[in-house]
Amino acid sequence: MPKPWTTKDQLTWLNARKNDFLEAQKQDITTDWLNEVNEMWFLEFPELKACFPNKDAAETLTPKEEEDLQVALKKWKGVSYQI
């Protein structure tokens, strides 16, 4: 079995929204739903924390860390949702 891409907390968070997703499918509004959930996701699970779990949000990133963060954010922006 492949390693999950989510943490346990992230999976719990996603599973809590499963019924809302099914309802969005019924109403043919999955794109709107995904856009909303995507925004909520990054508020709940900031990419900065995912990239640098031991770094405080108030700390200044090194140039290399900033570059790594931008690469990670670009990967997320390139994700396409196929439902």
N, C-alpha and C positions, 0 to 999 in steps of 0.2 A: 504494500500500500504506500503511495507517495506521501511525502511529508506535507502536512497541511500548510497553506500559505497564511493562515490566520493564527493568532494566539487563541488560547482558550476563551479569554474575555471577548475578543473580537468575534469569535464564532457564536458565543452566547448572544452578543449584541445583534448579529445578523439574524440568528434564528428567531429572535424576538420580533423581527419585522417580516417574517415569512407570510403570515396571514395578510398583511397589508400588501405584500407583493402579489399574492394570489388575487386579491381584490382589484389591484391595478391591472392585472392581466384581463380580468373579466370586463373591465371598463375600457380596455385598450388604451391605457395611459401609462404603460411601463416606462417609457422614456422620461416622462415628467417625474414619475416615482423615483427612478434611478438618479436623476439629477438632484432631487431633494435628499435622497439617502446618501449620495456621494458627498454632498455638502455637510450633512450631519456627521458622516464618518470621519472627515478630516477635523471636525471640531472635537470629536470624541477621541480620536487617535491621530494626533498630529504627526506628520511625517518626520519632523525634527526629532521627536521622541523615539520613533522607530529606527531612525538612522543612528542616533546617539543616545541610547537609553540612560547613560550615566551623566549626561550633560544637562545642566539646569537651563531652562528656557531663557533666563536672563544673561547667561554667559555668552560672550562673543565667540563666534565660530572662527576657526582659523581659515585662511583662504582655501586650503585643501578640503576642509569640512564643508565649507560653503559650496564648493564645486560638487562634492559628493551629494549634498542635499539637493542641489539643482538637478543633477542627473536622476536622482530618485523621483523627484517631482515630475520631471519630463516623462518618465516611464508611466506614471499614473495618468498623465494627461493623454498618453497614447493608447490607453485601454479603450477598447470598443466593446460595448455590451451587445451581445447577440442573444436574443430571446426568441 
